[in-house]
Amino acid sequence: MGQVRNEWLDLIILWLLISLMGILGNMLGYWTGRKIGPAMYHWKDNMLFKKHYLHQAHDFYEKEAAAPL
């Protein structure tokens, strides 16, 4: 485009890139949880990971999934 700059074009490109990165980030998080999630129940507790919190989160989501809208 040379020296011609259009703010609207920049805004649309930015909006598309942010949307694309949000979708890709969501897909990566889902894939990671799907692959690593079940193995986490066999991990030992350490400074960053506590099995208690894993069970607490699982119970919360089970309860919320069963709750009527």
PDB file with one MODEL, atoms N, CA, C and O in Angstrom:
MODEL        1
ATOM      1  N   MET A   1       0.811  -1.203   0.000  1.00  0.00           N
ATOM      2  CA  MET A   1       0.000   0.000   0.000  1.00  0.00           C
ATOM      3  C   MET A   1       0.846   1.255   0.000  1.00  0.00           C
ATOM      4  O   MET A   1       0.322   2.363  -0.120  1.00  0.00           O
ATOM      5  N   GLY A   2       2.143   1.089   0.134  1.00  0.00           N
ATOM      6  CA  GLY A   2       3.001   2.270   0.085  1.00  0.00           C
ATOM      7  C   GLY A   2       2.807   3.156   1.300  1.00  0.00           C
ATOM      8  O   GLY A   2       2.734   2.676   2.432  1.00  0.00           O
ATOM      9  N   GLN A   3       2.723   4.460   1.053  1.00  0.00           N
ATOM     10  CA  GLN A   3       2.593   5.431   2.129  1.00  0.00           C
ATOM     11  C   GLN A   3       1.154   5.684   2.534  1.00  0.00           C
ATOM     12  O   GLN A   3       0.916   6.400   3.507  1.00  0.00           O
ATOM     13  N   VAL A   4       0.203   5.132   1.836  1.00  0.00           N
ATOM     14  CA  VAL A   4      -1.209   5.367   2.155  1.00  0.00           C
ATOM     15  C   VAL A   4      -1.573   4.510   3.353  1.00  0.00           C
ATOM     16  O   VAL A   4      -1.479   3.284   3.288  1.00  0.00           O
ATOM     17  N   ARG A   5      -1.987   5.136   4.441  1.00  0.00           N
ATOM     18  CA  ARG A   5      -2.377   4.443   5.671  1.00  0.00           C
ATOM     19  C   ARG A   5      -3.850   4.712   5.928  1.00  0.00           C
ATOM     20  O   ARG A   5      -4.316   5.847   5.837  1.00  0.00           O
ATOM     21  N   ASN A   6      -4.557   3.671   6.242  1.00  0.00           N
ATOM     22  CA  ASN A   6      -5.969   3.806   6.549  1.00  0.00           C
ATOM     23  C   ASN A   6      -6.196   3.268   7.957  1.00  0.00           C
ATOM     24  O   ASN A   6      -5.967   2.085   8.211  1.00  0.00           O
ATOM     25  N   GLU A   7      -6.636   4.109   8.858  1.00  0.00           N
ATOM     26  CA  GLU A   7      -6.845   3.705  10.246  1.00  0.00           C
ATOM     27  C   GLU A   7      -7.890   2.596  10.359  1.00  0.00           C
ATOM     28  O   GLU A   7      -7.773   1.716  11.212  1.00  0.00           O
ATOM     29  N   TRP A   8      -8.896   2.634   9.512  1.00  0.00           N
ATOM     30  CA  TRP A   8      -9.942   1.613   9.563  1.00  0.00           C
ATOM     31  C   TRP A   8      -9.397   0.247   9.153  1.00  0.00           C
ATOM     32  O   TRP A   8      -9.770  -0.772   9.735  1.00  0.00           O
ATOM     33  N   LEU A   9      -8.535   0.222   8.173  1.00  0.00           N
ATOM     34  CA  LEU A   9      -7.914  -1.027   7.754  1.00  0.00           C
ATOM     35  C   LEU A   9      -7.027  -1.580   8.869  1.00  0.00           C
ATOM     36  O   LEU A   9      -7.037  -2.780   9.141  1.00  0.00           O
ATOM     37  N   ASP A  10      -6.262  -0.695   9.510  1.00  0.00           N
ATOM     38  CA  ASP A  10      -5.445  -1.120  10.648  1.00  0.00           C
ATOM     39  C   ASP A  10      -6.313  -1.687  11.765  1.00  0.00           C
ATOM     40  O   ASP A  10      -5.963  -2.702  12.368  1.00  0.00           O
ATOM     41  N   LEU A  11      -7.426  -1.048  12.041  1.00  0.00           N
ATOM     42  CA  LEU A  11      -8.329  -1.496  13.099  1.00  0.00           C
ATOM     43  C   LEU A  11      -8.933  -2.857  12.763  1.00  0.00           C
ATOM     44  O   LEU A  11      -9.040  -3.717  13.637  1.00  0.00           O
ATOM     45  N   ILE A  12      -9.324  -3.059  11.520  1.00  0.00           N
ATOM     46  CA  ILE A  12      -9.907  -4.344  11.099  1.00  0.00           C
ATOM     47  C   ILE A  12      -8.862  -5.450  11.181  1.00  0.00           C
ATOM     48  O   ILE A  12      -9.162  -6.555  11.634  1.00  0.00           O
ATOM     49  N   ILE A  13      -7.635  -5.160  10.743  1.00  0.00           N
ATOM     50  CA  ILE A  13      -6.573  -6.165  10.828  1.00  0.00           C
ATOM     51  C   ILE A  13      -6.276  -6.509  12.285  1.00  0.00           C
ATOM     52  O   ILE A  13      -6.102  -7.680  12.623  1.00  0.00           O
ATOM     53  N   LEU A  14      -6.215  -5.507  13.141  1.00  0.00           N
ATOM     54  CA  LEU A  14      -5.991  -5.742  14.568  1.00  0.00           C
ATOM     55  C   LEU A  14      -7.113  -6.572  15.159  1.00  0.00           C
ATOM     56  O   LEU A  14      -6.849  -7.507  15.914  1.00  0.00           O
ATOM     57  N   TRP A  15      -8.354  -6.256  14.836  1.00  0.00           N
ATOM     58  CA  TRP A  15      -9.506  -6.997  15.344  1.00  0.00           C
ATOM     59  C   TRP A  15      -9.454  -8.453  14.887  1.00  0.00           C
ATOM     60  O   TRP A  15      -9.718  -9.361  15.675  1.00  0.00           O
ATOM     61  N   LEU A  16      -9.117  -8.676  13.624  1.00  0.00           N
ATOM     62  CA  LEU A  16      -9.022 -10.040  13.110  1.00  0.00           C
ATOM     63  C   LEU A  16      -7.902 -10.829  13.788  1.00  0.00           C
ATOM     64  O   LEU A  16      -8.086 -11.998  14.127  1.00  0.00           O
ATOM     65  N   LEU A  17      -6.745 -10.200  13.987  1.00  0.00           N
ATOM     66  CA  LEU A  17      -5.629 -10.878  14.646  1.00  0.00           C
ATOM     67  C   LEU A  17      -5.937 -11.210  16.100  1.00  0.00           C
ATOM     68  O   LEU A  17      -5.612 -12.301  16.568  1.00  0.00           O
ATOM     69  N   ILE A  18      -6.557 -10.285  16.816  1.00  0.00           N
ATOM     70  CA  ILE A  18      -6.925 -10.541  18.213  1.00  0.00           C
ATOM     71  C   ILE A  18      -7.940 -11.673  18.286  1.00  0.00           C
ATOM     72  O   ILE A  18      -7.832 -12.540  19.153  1.00  0.00           O
ATOM     73  N   SER A  19      -8.916 -11.678  17.398  1.00  0.00           N
ATOM     74  CA  SER A  19      -9.911 -12.749  17.373  1.00  0.00           C
ATOM     75  C   SER A  19      -9.272 -14.088  17.067  1.00  0.00           C
ATOM     76  O   SER A  19      -9.566 -15.085  17.727  1.00  0.00           O
ATOM     77  N   LEU A  20      -8.401 -14.119  16.071  1.00  0.00           N
ATOM     78  CA  LEU A  20      -7.724 -15.351  15.688  1.00  0.00           C
ATOM     79  C   LEU A  20      -6.873 -15.890  16.836  1.00  0.00           C
ATOM     80  O   LEU A  20      -6.901 -17.088  17.117  1.00  0.00           O
ATOM     81  N   MET A  21      -6.122 -15.018  17.497  1.00  0.00           N
ATOM     82  CA  MET A  21      -5.278 -15.460  18.610  1.00  0.00           C
ATOM     83  C   MET A  21      -6.125 -15.941  19.787  1.00  0.00           C
ATOM     84  O   MET A  21      -5.726 -16.874  20.485  1.00  0.00           O
ATOM     85  N   GLY A  22      -7.273 -15.330  20.020  1.00  0.00           N
ATOM     86  CA  GLY A  22      -8.172 -15.801  21.075  1.00  0.00           C
ATOM     87  C   GLY A  22      -8.697 -17.196  20.782  1.00  0.00           C
ATOM     88  O   GLY A  22      -8.752 -18.046  21.670  1.00  0.00           O
ATOM     89  N   ILE A  23      -9.077 -17.427  19.544  1.00  0.00           N
ATOM     90  CA  ILE A  23      -9.591 -18.749  19.147  1.00  0.00           C
ATOM     91  C   ILE A  23      -8.492 -19.795  19.235  1.00  0.00           C
ATOM     92  O   ILE A  23      -8.720 -20.890  19.749  1.00  0.00           O
ATOM     93  N   LEU A  24      -7.298 -19.470  18.738  1.00  0.00           N
ATOM     94  CA  LEU A  24      -6.182 -20.417  18.792  1.00  0.00           C
ATOM     95  C   LEU A  24      -5.765 -20.697  20.237  1.00  0.00           C
ATOM     96  O   LEU A  24      -5.430 -21.834  20.570  1.00  0.00           O
ATOM     97  N   GLY A  25      -5.780 -19.687  21.088  1.00  0.00           N
ATOM     98  CA  GLY A  25      -5.452 -19.884  22.495  1.00  0.00           C
ATOM     99  C   GLY A  25      -6.461 -20.782  23.191  1.00  0.00           C
ATOM    100  O   GLY A  25      -6.092 -21.624  24.010  1.00  0.00           O
ATOM    101  N   ASN A  26      -7.724 -20.603  22.867  1.00  0.00           N
ATOM    102  CA  ASN A  26      -8.765 -21.459  23.430  1.00  0.00           C
ATOM    103  C   ASN A  26      -8.591 -22.898  22.976  1.00  0.00           C
ATOM    104  O   ASN A  26      -8.737 -23.824  23.773  1.00  0.00           O
ATOM    105  N   MET A  27      -8.279 -23.091  21.697  1.00  0.00           N
ATOM    106  CA  MET A  27      -8.077 -24.444  21.175  1.00  0.00           C
ATOM    107  C   MET A  27      -6.851 -25.103  21.814  1.00  0.00           C
ATOM    108  O   MET A  27      -6.884 -26.291  22.134  1.00  0.00           O
ATOM    109  N   LEU A  28      -5.781 -24.344  22.000  1.00  0.00           N
ATOM    110  CA  LEU A  28      -4.574 -24.873  22.622  1.00  0.00           C
ATOM    111  C   LEU A  28      -4.839 -25.264  24.078  1.00  0.00           C
ATOM    112  O   LEU A  28      -4.377 -26.310  24.534  1.00  0.00           O
ATOM    113  N   GLY A  29      -5.573 -24.433  24.799  1.00  0.00           N
ATOM    114  CA  GLY A  29      -5.917 -24.753  26.187  1.00  0.00           C
ATOM    115  C   GLY A  29      -6.785 -25.993  26.282  1.00  0.00           C
ATOM    116  O   GLY A  29      -6.583 -26.826  27.166  1.00  0.00           O
ATOM    117  N   TYR A  30      -7.740 -26.125  25.390  1.00  0.00           N
ATOM    118  CA  TYR A  30      -8.602 -27.311  25.386  1.00  0.00           C
ATOM    119  C   TYR A  30      -7.792 -28.561  25.085  1.00  0.00           C
ATOM    120  O   TYR A  30      -7.936 -29.576  25.766  1.00  0.00           O
ATOM    121  N   TRP A  31      -6.931 -28.490  24.056  1.00  0.00           N
ATOM    122  CA  TRP A  31      -6.110 -29.640  23.670  1.00  0.00           C
ATOM    123  C   TRP A  31      -5.169 -30.041  24.806  1.00  0.00           C
ATOM    124  O   TRP A  31      -5.016 -31.224  25.107  1.00  0.00           O
ATOM    125  N   THR A  32      -4.546 -29.050  25.430  1.00  0.00           N
ATOM    126  CA  THR A  32      -3.627 -29.330  26.535  1.00  0.00           C
ATOM    127  C   THR A  32      -4.363 -29.998  27.691  1.00  0.00           C
ATOM    128  O   THR A  32      -3.873 -30.976  28.256  1.00  0.00           O
ATOM    129  N   GLY A  33      -5.523 -29.483  28.043  1.00  0.00           N
ATOM    130  CA  GLY A  33      -6.300 -30.087  29.119  1.00  0.00           C
ATOM    131  C   GLY A  33      -6.775 -31.484  28.783  1.00  0.00           C
ATOM    132  O   GLY A  33      -6.835 -32.356  29.649  1.00  0.00           O
ATOM    133  N   ARG A  34      -7.106 -31.690  27.543  1.00  0.00           N
ATOM    134  CA  ARG A  34      -7.583 -33.005  27.099  1.00  0.00           C
ATOM    135  C   ARG A  34      -6.472 -34.049  27.156  1.00  0.00           C
ATOM    136  O   ARG A  34      -6.716 -35.203  27.507  1.00  0.00           O
ATOM    137  N   LYS A  35      -5.246 -33.640  26.808  1.00  0.00           N
ATOM    138  CA  LYS A  35      -4.115 -34.571  26.796  1.00  0.00           C
ATOM    139  C   LYS A  35      -3.489 -34.751  28.181  1.00  0.00           C
ATOM    140  O   LYS A  35      -3.149 -35.870  28.564  1.00  0.00           O
ATOM    141  N   ILE A  36      -3.336 -33.661  28.931  1.00  0.00           N
ATOM    142  CA  ILE A  36      -2.611 -33.715  30.199  1.00  0.00           C
ATOM    143  C   ILE A  36      -3.552 -33.880  31.386  1.00  0.00           C
ATOM    144  O   ILE A  36      -3.146 -34.399  32.427  1.00  0.00           O
ATOM    145  N   GLY A  37      -4.792 -33.451  31.247  1.00  0.00           N
ATOM    146  CA  GLY A  37      -5.736 -33.452  32.360  1.00  0.00           C
ATOM    147  C   GLY A  37      -5.856 -34.771  33.113  1.00  0.00           C
ATOM    148  O   GLY A  37      -5.670 -34.785  34.330  1.00  0.00           O
ATOM    149  N   PRO A  38      -6.159 -35.879  32.442  1.00  0.00           N
ATOM    150  CA  PRO A  38      -6.288 -37.147  33.170  1.00  0.00           C
ATOM    151  C   PRO A  38      -4.997 -37.584  33.874  1.00  0.00           C
ATOM    152  O   PRO A  38      -5.058 -38.203  34.937  1.00  0.00           O
ATOM    153  N   ALA A  39      -3.845 -37.276  33.305  1.00  0.00           N
ATOM    154  CA  ALA A  39      -2.572 -37.658  33.925  1.00  0.00           C
ATOM    155  C   ALA A  39      -2.310 -36.870  35.202  1.00  0.00           C
ATOM    156  O   ALA A  39      -1.547 -37.318  36.058  1.00  0.00           O
ATOM    157  N   MET A  40      -2.929 -35.708  35.341  1.00  0.00           N
ATOM    158  CA  MET A  40      -2.688 -34.880  36.522  1.00  0.00           C
ATOM    159  C   MET A  40      -3.171 -35.544  37.807  1.00  0.00           C
ATOM    160  O   MET A  40      -2.686 -35.211  38.888  1.00  0.00           O
ATOM    161  N   TYR A  41      -4.108 -36.469  37.710  1.00  0.00           N
ATOM    162  CA  TYR A  41      -4.596 -37.147  38.915  1.00  0.00           C
ATOM    163  C   TYR A  41      -3.534 -38.071  39.507  1.00  0.00           C
ATOM    164  O   TYR A  41      -3.698 -38.536  40.635  1.00  0.00           O
ATOM    165  N   HIS A  42      -2.459 -38.348  38.785  1.00  0.00           N
ATOM    166  CA  HIS A  42      -1.393 -39.221  39.267  1.00  0.00           C
ATOM    167  C   HIS A  42      -0.142 -38.443  39.662  1.00  0.00           C
ATOM    168  O   HIS A  42       0.843 -39.043  40.092  1.00  0.00           O
ATOM    169  N   TRP A  43      -0.163 -37.115  39.523  1.00  0.00           N
ATOM    170  CA  TRP A  43       0.992 -36.309  39.869  1.00  0.00           C
ATOM    171  C   TRP A  43       1.110 -36.173  41.381  1.00  0.00           C
ATOM    172  O   TRP A  43       0.109 -36.240  42.094  1.00  0.00           O
ATOM    173  N   LYS A  44       2.318 -35.985  41.863  1.00  0.00           N
ATOM    174  CA  LYS A  44       2.555 -35.722  43.283  1.00  0.00           C
ATOM    175  C   LYS A  44       2.415 -34.229  43.535  1.00  0.00           C
ATOM    176  O   LYS A  44       2.633 -33.414  42.638  1.00  0.00           O
ATOM    177  N   ASP A  45       2.051 -33.878  44.758  1.00  0.00           N
ATOM    178  CA  ASP A  45       1.962 -32.468  45.123  1.00  0.00           C
ATOM    179  C   ASP A  45       3.353 -31.831  45.095  1.00  0.00           C
ATOM    180  O   ASP A  45       4.347 -32.451  45.473  1.00  0.00           O
ATOM    181  N   ASN A  46       3.398 -30.577  44.638  1.00  0.00           N
ATOM    182  CA  ASN A  46       4.625 -29.800  44.696  1.00  0.00           C
ATOM    183  C   ASN A  46       4.257 -28.347  44.933  1.00  0.00           C
ATOM    184  O   ASN A  46       3.116 -28.044  45.284  1.00  0.00           O
ATOM    185  N   MET A  47       5.209 -27.445  44.747  1.00  0.00           N
ATOM    186  CA  MET A  47       4.963 -26.048  45.059  1.00  0.00           C
ATOM    187  C   MET A  47       3.878 -25.433  44.176  1.00  0.00           C
ATOM    188  O   MET A  47       3.110 -24.598  44.653  1.00  0.00           O
ATOM    189  N   LEU A  48       3.793 -25.820  42.907  1.00  0.00           N
ATOM    190  CA  LEU A  48       2.833 -25.229  41.976  1.00  0.00           C
ATOM    191  C   LEU A  48       1.562 -26.055  41.787  1.00  0.00           C
ATOM    192  O   LEU A  48       0.567 -25.550  41.267  1.00  0.00           O
ATOM    193  N   PHE A  49       1.586 -27.301  42.198  1.00  0.00           N
ATOM    194  CA  PHE A  49       0.450 -28.190  41.942  1.00  0.00           C
ATOM    195  C   PHE A  49       0.012 -28.858  43.234  1.00  0.00           C
ATOM    196  O   PHE A  49       0.819 -29.466  43.938  1.00  0.00           O
ATOM    197  N   LYS A  50      -1.283 -28.738  43.540  1.00  0.00           N
ATOM    198  CA  LYS A  50      -1.863 -29.394  44.710  1.00  0.00           C
ATOM    199  C   LYS A  50      -3.043 -30.231  44.233  1.00  0.00           C
ATOM    200  O   LYS A  50      -3.982 -29.712  43.628  1.00  0.00           O
ATOM    201  N   LYS A  51      -2.987 -31.518  44.509  1.00  0.00           N
ATOM    202  CA  LYS A  51      -4.035 -32.434  44.069  1.00  0.00           C
ATOM    203  C   LYS A  51      -5.390 -32.067  44.689  1.00  0.00           C
ATOM    204  O   LYS A  51      -6.440 -32.304  44.093  1.00  0.00           O
ATOM    205  N   HIS A  52      -5.347 -31.486  45.891  1.00  0.00           N
ATOM    206  CA  HIS A  52      -6.580 -31.064  46.569  1.00  0.00           C
ATOM    207  C   HIS A  52      -7.356 -30.059  45.711  1.00  0.00           C
ATOM    208  O   HIS A  52      -8.580 -30.137  45.609  1.00  0.00           O
ATOM    209  N   TYR A  53      -6.635 -29.117  45.095  1.00  0.00           N
ATOM    210  CA  TYR A  53      -7.288 -28.113  44.253  1.00  0.00           C
ATOM    211  C   TYR A  53      -7.864 -28.731  42.988  1.00  0.00           C
ATOM    212  O   TYR A  53      -8.903 -28.288  42.498  1.00  0.00           O
ATOM    213  N   LEU A  54      -7.209 -29.733  42.464  1.00  0.00           N
ATOM    214  CA  LEU A  54      -7.706 -30.441  41.290  1.00  0.00           C
ATOM    215  C   LEU A  54      -9.047 -31.109  41.602  1.00  0.00           C
ATOM    216  O   LEU A  54      -9.996 -31.005  40.825  1.00  0.00           O
ATOM    217  N   HIS A  55      -9.116 -31.791  42.741  1.00  0.00           N
ATOM    218  CA  HIS A  55     -10.365 -32.441  43.142  1.00  0.00           C
ATOM    219  C   HIS A  55     -11.450 -31.412  43.471  1.00  0.00           C
ATOM    220  O   HIS A  55     -12.627 -31.623  43.179  1.00  0.00           O
ATOM    221  N   GLN A  56     -11.043 -30.309  44.076  1.00  0.00           N
ATOM    222  CA  GLN A  56     -11.992 -29.244  44.405  1.00  0.00           C
ATOM    223  C   GLN A  56     -12.605 -28.655  43.121  1.00  0.00           C
ATOM    224  O   GLN A  56     -13.815 -28.439  43.058  1.00  0.00           O
ATOM    225  N   ALA A  57     -11.786 -28.401  42.118  1.00  0.00           N
ATOM    226  CA  ALA A  57     -12.281 -27.866  40.846  1.00  0.00           C
ATOM    227  C   ALA A  57     -13.171 -28.886  40.144  1.00  0.00           C
ATOM    228  O   ALA A  57     -14.199 -28.518  39.575  1.00  0.00           O
ATOM    229  N   HIS A  58     -12.794 -30.151  40.174  1.00  0.00           N
ATOM    230  CA  HIS A  58     -13.604 -31.202  39.551  1.00  0.00           C
ATOM    231  C   HIS A  58     -14.985 -31.278  40.203  1.00  0.00           C
ATOM    232  O   HIS A  58     -15.997 -31.361  39.507  1.00  0.00           O
ATOM    233  N   ASP A  59     -15.027 -31.249  41.518  1.00  0.00           N
ATOM    234  CA  ASP A  59     -16.312 -31.296  42.226  1.00  0.00           C
ATOM    235  C   ASP A  59     -17.179 -30.087  41.890  1.00  0.00           C
ATOM    236  O   ASP A  59     -18.391 -30.219  41.719  1.00  0.00           O
ATOM    237  N   PHE A  60     -16.563 -28.906  41.794  1.00  0.00           N
ATOM    238  CA  PHE A  60     -17.302 -27.697  41.450  1.00  0.00           C
ATOM    239  C   PHE A  60     -17.943 -27.827  40.071  1.00  0.00           C
ATOM    240  O   PHE A  60     -19.125 -27.529  39.905  1.00  0.00           O
ATOM    241  N   TYR A  61     -17.172 -28.268  39.091  1.00  0.00           N
ATOM    242  CA  TYR A  61     -17.717 -28.368  37.739  1.00  0.00           C
ATOM    243  C   TYR A  61     -18.754 -29.479  37.618  1.00  0.00           C
ATOM    244  O   TYR A  61     -19.700 -29.351  36.841  1.00  0.00           O
ATOM    245  N   GLU A  62     -18.600 -30.542  38.353  1.00  0.00           N
ATOM    246  CA  GLU A  62     -19.624 -31.586  38.366  1.00  0.00           C
ATOM    247  C   GLU A  62     -20.920 -31.045  38.956  1.00  0.00           C
ATOM    248  O   GLU A  62     -22.001 -31.333  38.441  1.00  0.00           O
ATOM    249  N   LYS A  63     -20.825 -30.270  40.025  1.00  0.00           N
ATOM    250  CA  LYS A  63     -22.005 -29.699  40.662  1.00  0.00           C
ATOM    251  C   LYS A  63     -22.683 -28.694  39.735  1.00  0.00           C
ATOM    252  O   LYS A  63     -23.908 -28.697  39.609  1.00  0.00           O
ATOM    253  N   GLU A  64     -21.908 -27.844  39.095  1.00  0.00           N
ATOM    254  CA  GLU A  64     -22.465 -26.823  38.205  1.00  0.00           C
ATOM    255  C   GLU A  64     -23.078 -27.430  36.947  1.00  0.00           C
ATOM    256  O   GLU A  64     -24.067 -26.911  36.430  1.00  0.00           O
ATOM    257  N   ALA A  65     -22.507 -28.514  36.455  1.00  0.00           N
ATOM    258  CA  ALA A  65     -23.054 -29.179  35.272  1.00  0.00           C
ATOM    259  C   ALA A  65     -24.396 -29.814  35.574  1.00  0.00           C
ATOM    260  O   ALA A  65     -25.245 -29.919  34.689  1.00  0.00           O
ATOM    261  N   ALA A  66     -24.600 -30.240  36.815  1.00  0.00           N
ATOM    262  CA  ALA A  66     -25.854 -30.884  37.197  1.00  0.00           C
ATOM    263  C   ALA A  66     -26.928 -29.875  37.573  1.00  0.00           C
ATOM    264  O   ALA A  66     -28.107 -30.225  37.615  1.00  0.00           O
ATOM    265  N   ALA A  67     -26.547 -28.627  37.848  1.00  0.00           N
ATOM    266  CA  ALA A  67     -27.513 -27.605  38.270  1.00  0.00           C
ATOM    267  C   ALA A  67     -28.379 -27.177  37.086  1.00  0.00           C
ATOM    268  O   ALA A  67     -27.872 -26.968  35.984  1.00  0.00           O
ATOM    269  N   PRO A  68     -29.692 -27.047  37.317  1.00  0.00           N
ATOM    270  CA  PRO A  68     -30.572 -26.572  36.235  1.00  0.00           C
ATOM    271  C   PRO A  68     -30.346 -25.098  35.963  1.00  0.00           C
ATOM    272  O   PRO A  68     -29.941 -24.345  36.848  1.00  0.00           O
ATOM    273  N   LEU A  69     -30.610 -24.696  34.736  1.00  0.00           N
ATOM    274  CA  LEU A  69     -30.440 -23.276  34.367  1.00  0.00           C
ATOM    275  C   LEU A  69     -31.543 -22.443  34.850  1.00  0.00           C
ATOM    276  O   LEU A  69     -31.548 -21.233  34.623  1.00  0.00           O
TER     277      LEU A  69
ENDMDL
END
